[in-house]
Amino acid sequence: MDEGLDAGFAAGSAKANGAADTRHWPLGERPGFLARRMHQIHVSLFAESCAAFRVTPLQYSLLSLLRDLEEADQTTLASAVALDRTTTTGALKRLAARGLVSRSTSPLDRRAQVCRLTEAGAALHSAMEPAARAAHALTVEALTPAEQDTLTRLLCRVIAGHEHRRGQPDIV
């Protein structure tokens, strides 16, 4: 990392540790702003790379989870994608309307909807996976492979460090 970035992160660290710092704090050095910008960039690249499939990043995440899990209830899926059940249910209903996901009442809990990837959903997921992977690669292409790994590890640590907040109204 270059010295300018190190200084910016040091200043940000002082703020994060509760130090009263009244120095100017440029927007481009604020982690929340940078995370939001990176998300915007990724969503744009995903939309460009995957436009032909008419699948949003959230829908792709749900298809990916169902490919891996084979079957899951909507609450489990909502938790796994870190979104509220209403948003997740809406995405699953749209996927079901396209015949990509099946939804049925759970035999164990009549209140729960069990979801599965259909053959068409599995085929679409397989077809779009190279484009989705390309979008992810383009998102971090300005970094070396080692920096990409470091970024991913750091993002995972930040998220894990806030796992205790899960379930609070502001964090799903």
C-alpha positions as CSV (number, residue, x, y, z in Angstrom):
1,M,0.0,0.0,0.0
2,D,1.4,3.4,-0.8
3,E,2.3,6.0,2.0
4,G,-0.6,8.3,1.1
5,L,-3.1,5.6,1.6
6,D,-1.4,4.5,4.8
7,A,-1.7,8.0,6.3
8,G,-5.4,8.2,5.3
9,F,-6.1,4.8,6.9
10,A,-4.1,5.9,10.0
11,A,-6.3,9.0,10.3
12,G,-9.4,6.9,9.8
13,S,-8.2,4.4,12.5
14,A,-7.8,7.3,15.0
15,K,-11.5,8.2,14.4
16,A,-12.6,4.6,14.6
17,N,-10.8,4.1,18.0
18,G,-12.8,7.0,19.5
19,A,-10.1,9.6,19.3
20,A,-11.4,13.1,19.0
21,D,-10.1,14.0,15.6
22,T,-11.3,17.3,14.1
23,R,-9.1,17.1,11.1
24,H,-10.6,17.2,7.6
25,W,-11.8,13.8,6.6
26,P,-12.2,13.5,2.8
27,L,-15.1,11.5,1.6
28,G,-12.8,9.3,-0.4
29,E,-11.1,8.1,2.8
30,R,-14.3,7.0,4.6
31,P,-14.9,3.2,4.7
32,G,-18.7,3.4,4.4
33,F,-18.5,5.7,1.4
34,L,-15.9,3.4,-0.2
35,A,-17.9,0.3,0.4
36,R,-21.0,1.9,-1.1
37,R,-19.0,3.0,-4.2
38,M,-17.5,-0.4,-4.6
39,H,-21.0,-1.9,-4.4
40,Q,-22.3,0.5,-7.0
41,I,-19.4,-0.3,-9.3
42,H,-19.9,-4.1,-8.9
43,V,-23.7,-3.9,-9.5
44,S,-23.0,-1.9,-12.7
45,L,-20.4,-4.4,-13.9
46,F,-22.7,-7.3,-13.0
47,A,-25.6,-5.7,-14.9
48,E,-23.4,-5.2,-18.0
49,S,-21.9,-8.7,-17.9
50,C,-25.1,-10.5,-17.1
51,A,-27.7,-8.4,-18.9
52,A,-28.7,-11.2,-21.2
53,F,-29.8,-13.4,-18.3
54,R,-32.1,-10.9,-16.7
55,V,-31.0,-11.8,-13.2
56,T,-30.1,-9.3,-10.5
57,P,-27.1,-9.9,-8.2
58,L,-29.5,-10.9,-5.4
59,Q,-31.3,-13.4,-7.6
60,Y,-27.9,-14.8,-8.7
61,S,-26.9,-15.2,-5.1
62,L,-30.2,-17.1,-4.4
63,L,-29.6,-19.3,-7.4
64,S,-26.1,-20.0,-6.2
65,L,-27.2,-20.8,-2.7
66,L,-29.9,-23.2,-4.0
67,R,-27.3,-24.9,-6.3
68,D,-25.1,-25.5,-3.2
69,L,-27.8,-26.3,-0.7
70,E,-30.2,-28.1,-3.1
71,E,-33.2,-27.1,-0.8
72,A,-33.7,-24.3,1.7
73,D,-36.6,-22.5,3.3
74,Q,-37.0,-18.8,2.6
75,T,-35.9,-17.7,6.1
76,T,-32.6,-19.6,5.7
77,L,-32.0,-18.1,2.3
78,A,-32.8,-14.6,3.6
79,S,-30.3,-15.0,6.4
80,A,-27.6,-16.4,4.0
81,V,-27.9,-13.4,1.7
82,A,-28.2,-11.0,4.6
83,L,-31.5,-9.4,3.5
84,D,-35.0,-9.2,5.1
85,R,-37.5,-12.0,4.4
86,T,-39.8,-9.7,2.5
87,T,-37.1,-8.6,-0.1
88,T,-35.8,-12.2,-0.4
89,T,-39.4,-13.6,-0.8
90,G,-40.0,-11.1,-3.6
91,A,-36.9,-12.1,-5.4
92,L,-37.8,-15.8,-5.0
93,K,-41.3,-15.2,-6.3
94,R,-39.8,-13.5,-9.4
95,L,-37.5,-16.5,-9.9
96,A,-40.4,-18.9,-9.5
97,A,-42.5,-17.0,-12.0
98,R,-39.7,-17.5,-14.5
99,G,-39.6,-21.3,-13.7
100,L,-36.1,-21.0,-12.2
101,V,-37.0,-21.9,-8.6
102,S,-39.8,-24.1,-7.2
103,R,-41.5,-23.0,-3.9
104,S,-43.6,-25.4,-1.9
105,T,-45.0,-25.6,1.6
106,S,-42.7,-27.4,4.0
107,P,-44.1,-30.7,5.2
108,L,-42.4,-30.0,8.6
109,D,-43.7,-26.5,9.1
110,R,-46.8,-25.4,7.1
111,R,-45.7,-21.7,7.6
112,A,-42.4,-22.2,5.7
113,Q,-41.8,-22.2,2.0
114,V,-39.1,-24.7,0.8
115,C,-37.3,-23.6,-2.3
116,R,-35.4,-25.7,-4.9
117,L,-33.6,-24.9,-8.1
118,T,-35.4,-26.2,-11.1
119,E,-33.7,-27.7,-14.1
120,A,-34.1,-24.5,-15.9
121,G,-32.7,-22.6,-12.9
122,A,-29.7,-24.8,-12.8
123,A,-29.1,-24.4,-16.5
124,L,-29.4,-20.7,-16.3
125,H,-27.0,-20.5,-13.3
126,S,-24.5,-22.6,-15.2
127,A,-24.8,-20.5,-18.3
128,M,-24.4,-17.2,-16.5
129,E,-21.7,-18.3,-14.0
130,P,-18.8,-17.2,-16.3
131,A,-20.3,-13.8,-16.8
132,A,-21.0,-13.4,-13.1
133,R,-17.4,-14.4,-12.3
134,A,-16.2,-11.9,-14.9
135,A,-18.1,-9.1,-13.2
136,H,-16.5,-10.0,-9.9
137,A,-13.1,-10.1,-11.5
138,L,-13.7,-6.7,-13.2
139,T,-14.7,-5.2,-9.8
140,V,-11.3,-5.8,-8.4
141,E,-9.2,-5.7,-11.6
142,A,-7.2,-2.7,-10.4
143,L,-5.6,-4.9,-7.7
144,T,-3.0,-7.5,-8.0
145,P,-4.1,-11.1,-7.2
146,A,-2.5,-10.9,-3.8
147,E,-4.3,-7.6,-3.1
148,Q,-7.6,-9.1,-4.3
149,D,-7.1,-11.9,-1.7
150,T,-6.2,-9.4,1.0
151,L,-9.3,-7.3,0.2
152,T,-11.5,-10.3,0.4
153,R,-10.0,-11.4,3.7
154,L,-10.3,-7.9,5.1
155,L,-14.0,-7.6,4.0
156,C,-14.7,-11.0,5.6
157,R,-13.0,-9.8,8.9
158,V,-15.1,-6.6,8.9
159,I,-18.3,-8.6,8.4
160,A,-17.3,-11.2,11.0
161,G,-16.5,-8.4,13.4
162,H,-20.1,-7.2,13.2
163,E,-21.8,-10.6,13.2
164,H,-23.1,-9.9,16.7
165,R,-25.3,-7.2,15.3
166,R,-27.2,-9.6,13.0
167,G,-30.9,-9.6,13.7
168,Q,-30.9,-6.0,14.7
169,P,-33.4,-3.8,12.8
170,D,-30.7,-2.0,10.9
171,I,-28.6,-5.2,10.0
172,V,-30.3,-8.3,8.7
